[in-house]
Amino acid sequence: MTTPLGAGFARLWTAAIASNLADGIGRTAVPLIATTLTRDPALIAGLTAVTFLPWLLFGIPAGMLLDRVDRRVAMAVANSLRFAVAALLAGLIAADALTIWWLYGCVLLFGLGETVFDNATTTVVPSLVGRTQLDRANGRMQSAEIVVQNFIATPIAGFLFAVALVLPVWLTGSGFLVAGLLALSIPAAAARAHARGADTDGEAAARPGMGAVVRFLVGHRFLRKMIVLTSLTASALAFAQGSVVLLLLQTFAVPEALVGVVTAGVGVGALVGALISSSLVARFGRGRVMFWSILVSGVGLAGVGLTANVAVAVLSYAVGAFGVAVWNVPWGALRQALIPGDMLGRAMGIVRTIGWGLTPIATVLGGFVARIDLRLPFVIGGGVVVVLTFVCTRLLLSARSYDAGSPEPALQPISEGSAS
């Protein structure tokens, strides 16, 4: 019988749902608001790039912070900051003082809060569930994120935007505030998700420094190569999707109020992927699932740019989203299983900083390419993902070594400075 994930995980899950509701509304409303200020694809793509910039600037400091403080409090403070930024944005709209540059600044501040809240969510999971439950827990978290953002938040944001510009902004801020308060209800055991057990004074003094964390990631051959691969893949995906709102509005003539509905259609693929990912890993093995999921994501993305039919484009986009969602679950579980708990916050900060470090640049470049044709970035970005998949076939298939059925040593964190 399947072991329940527990009440502690349920509380984390609830807080994540509230935050994802706010994220989903904001991520739909902000680009729509931007289109009322400019129709330049490069500026719209630049706005998307700014959402990733905080991970480059603050990802590592956020990880260092989360390895030293009560992660529940950090989540609450981070989302309180995002609530304050939403209130500022709403005030600028009400005063008719909003410019594209003010919007850039608000998005940057939203992102600073996100680096703390999302990193904390990831690092808390291993302290609430067992190692064999990580795939299922990550699948549950991602399924909730997809359902809330794509099927609830995104359509709501589109309709509210059509009624009044400021309504989705206020709802975004309220969601952040509620999520921050809910984070405080997570069990105290998750305050610091250190290696195994309570963090005594002696353990705190012996906690590995940042240099040790870097040496661990560099010395772990599999993790090192996967971090590079995911960084390049994330950049290709960002290159393609930076101007997606303009693609829907201009190329496919989707009404503004229905942008959220179309995005929800794409979310169907992502939801299916998140729901079945852990089952696919259990049946076919982690390596095969990771190889085929990343390949499918690239093919689906390229398909968006190769059609002039909106229905085919949405279907292809949904296929790409399916691949991304399937990929995220086993890759997320691998990181949580392989990285020691007492360095997980800093390690995830480094991983995300590297993984998304090129994303702002790729997004802006995609925006300039979109000036030629709004579909062209999808063709290029999807093609790059497909090529990367075949180049790294052996690396991806080697992930089978870390399946749950493999010998126990394969799942243990590799000692500092050694290679997997």
PESULWO-V294987 format. One record per residue. N is the residue number from 0. RES is the residue in one letter. SS is DSSP state (helix for helix, strand for strand, loop for the rest). Layout:
n->(N/N)
res->(RES/RES)
ss->(SS/SS)
This chain:
n->(0/1/2/3/4/5/6/7/8/9/10/11/12/13/14/15/16/17/18/19/20/21/22/23/24/25/26/27/28/29/30/31/32/33/34/35/36/37/38/39/40/41/42/43/44/45/46/47/48/49/50/51/52/53/54/55/56/57/58/59/60/61/62/63/64/65/66/67/68/69/70/71/72/73/74/75/76/77/78/79/80/81/82/83/84/85/86/87/88/89/90/91/92/93/94/95/96/97/98/99/100/101/102/103/104/105/106/107/108/109/110/111/112/113/114/115/116/117/118/119/120/121/122/123/124/125/126/127/128/129/130/131/132/133/134/135/136/137/138/139/140/141/142/143/144/145/146/147/148/149/150/151/152/153/154/155/156/157/158/159/160/161/162/163/164/165/166/167/168/169/170/171/172/173/174/175/176/177/178/179/180/181/182/183/184/185/186/187/188/189/190/191/192/193/194/195/196/197/198/199/200/201/202/203/204/205/206/207/208/209/210/211/212/213/214/215/216/217/218/219/220/221/222/223/224/225/226/227/228/229/230/231/232/233/234/235/236/237/238/239/240/241/242/243/244/245/246/247/248/249/250/251/252/253/254/255/256/257/258/259/260/261/262/263/264/265/266/267/268/269/270/271/272/273/274/275/276/277/278/279/280/281/282/283/284/285/286/287/288/289/290/291/292/293/294/295/296/297/298/299/300/301/302/303/304/305/306/307/308/309/310/311/312/313/314/315/316/317/318/319/320/321/322/323/324/325/326/327/328/329/330/331/332/333/334/335/336/337/338/339/340/341/342/343/344/345/346/347/348/349/350/351/352/353/354/355/356/357/358/359/360/361/362/363/364/365/366/367/368/369/370/371/372/373/374/375/376/377/378/379/380/381/382/383/384/385/386/387/388/389/390/391/392/393/394/395/396/397/398/399/400/401/402/403/404/405/406/407/408/409/410/411/412/413/414/415/416/417/418/419)
res->(M/T/T/P/L/G/A/G/F/A/R/L/W/T/A/A/I/A/S/N/L/A/D/G/I/G/R/T/A/V/P/L/I/A/T/T/L/T/R/D/P/A/L/I/A/G/L/T/A/V/T/F/L/P/W/L/L/F/G/I/P/A/G/M/L/L/D/R/V/D/R/R/V/A/M/A/V/A/N/S/L/R/F/A/V/A/A/L/L/A/G/L/I/A/A/D/A/L/T/I/W/W/L/Y/G/C/V/L/L/F/G/L/G/E/T/V/F/D/N/A/T/T/T/V/V/P/S/L/V/G/R/T/Q/L/D/R/A/N/G/R/M/Q/S/A/E/I/V/V/Q/N/F/I/A/T/P/I/A/G/F/L/F/A/V/A/L/V/L/P/V/W/L/T/G/S/G/F/L/V/A/G/L/L/A/L/S/I/P/A/A/A/A/R/A/H/A/R/G/A/D/T/D/G/E/A/A/A/R/P/G/M/G/A/V/V/R/F/L/V/G/H/R/F/L/R/K/M/I/V/L/T/S/L/T/A/S/A/L/A/F/A/Q/G/S/V/V/L/L/L/L/Q/T/F/A/V/P/E/A/L/V/G/V/V/T/A/G/V/G/V/G/A/L/V/G/A/L/I/S/S/S/L/V/A/R/F/G/R/G/R/V/M/F/W/S/I/L/V/S/G/V/G/L/A/G/V/G/L/T/A/N/V/A/V/A/V/L/S/Y/A/V/G/A/F/G/V/A/V/W/N/V/P/W/G/A/L/R/Q/A/L/I/P/G/D/M/L/G/R/A/M/G/I/V/R/T/I/G/W/G/L/T/P/I/A/T/V/L/G/G/F/V/A/R/I/D/L/R/L/P/F/V/I/G/G/G/V/V/V/V/L/T/F/V/C/T/R/L/L/L/S/A/R/S/Y/D/A/G/S/P/E/P/A/L/Q/P/I/S/E/G/S/A/S)
ss->(loop/loop/loop/loop/loop/loop/helix/helix/helix/helix/helix/helix/helix/helix/helix/helix/helix/helix/helix/helix/helix/helix/helix/helix/helix/helix/helix/helix/helix/helix/helix/helix/helix/helix/helix/loop/loop/loop/loop/loop/helix/helix/helix/helix/helix/helix/helix/helix/helix/helix/helix/helix/helix/helix/helix/helix/helix/helix/helix/helix/helix/helix/helix/helix/helix/helix/loop/loop/loop/loop/helix/helix/helix/helix/helix/helix/helix/helix/helix/helix/helix/helix/helix/helix/helix/helix/helix/helix/helix/helix/helix/helix/helix/helix/loop/loop/loop/loop/loop/helix/helix/helix/helix/helix/helix/helix/helix/helix/helix/helix/helix/helix/helix/helix/helix/helix/helix/helix/helix/helix/helix/helix/helix/helix/helix/helix/helix/helix/loop/loop/helix/helix/helix/helix/helix/helix/helix/helix/helix/helix/helix/helix/helix/helix/helix/helix/helix/helix/helix/helix/helix/helix/helix/helix/helix/helix/helix/helix/helix/helix/helix/helix/helix/loop/loop/loop/helix/helix/helix/helix/helix/helix/helix/helix/helix/helix/helix/helix/helix/helix/helix/helix/helix/loop/loop/loop/loop/helix/helix/helix/loop/loop/loop/loop/loop/loop/loop/loop/loop/loop/helix/helix/helix/helix/helix/loop/loop/loop/loop/helix/helix/helix/helix/helix/helix/helix/helix/helix/helix/loop/helix/helix/helix/helix/helix/helix/helix/helix/helix/helix/helix/helix/helix/helix/helix/helix/helix/helix/helix/helix/helix/loop/loop/helix/helix/helix/helix/helix/helix/helix/helix/loop/loop/loop/loop/helix/helix/helix/helix/helix/helix/helix/helix/helix/helix/helix/helix/helix/helix/helix/helix/helix/helix/helix/helix/helix/helix/helix/helix/helix/helix/helix/helix/helix/loop/helix/helix/helix/helix/helix/helix/helix/helix/helix/helix/helix/helix/helix/helix/helix/helix/helix/helix/helix/helix/loop/loop/loop/loop/helix/helix/helix/helix/helix/helix/helix/helix/helix/helix/helix/helix/helix/helix/helix/helix/helix/helix/helix/helix/helix/helix/helix/helix/helix/helix/helix/helix/helix/loop/loop/helix/helix/helix/helix/helix/helix/helix/helix/helix/helix/helix/helix/helix/helix/helix/loop/loop/loop/helix/helix/helix/helix/helix/helix/helix/helix/helix/helix/helix/helix/loop/loop/loop/loop/loop/helix/helix/helix/helix/helix/helix/helix/helix/helix/helix/helix/helix/helix/helix/helix/helix/loop/helix/helix/helix/helix/helix/helix/helix/helix/helix/helix/loop/loop/loop/loop/loop/helix/helix/helix/helix/loop/loop/loop/loop/loop/loop/loop/loop/loop)
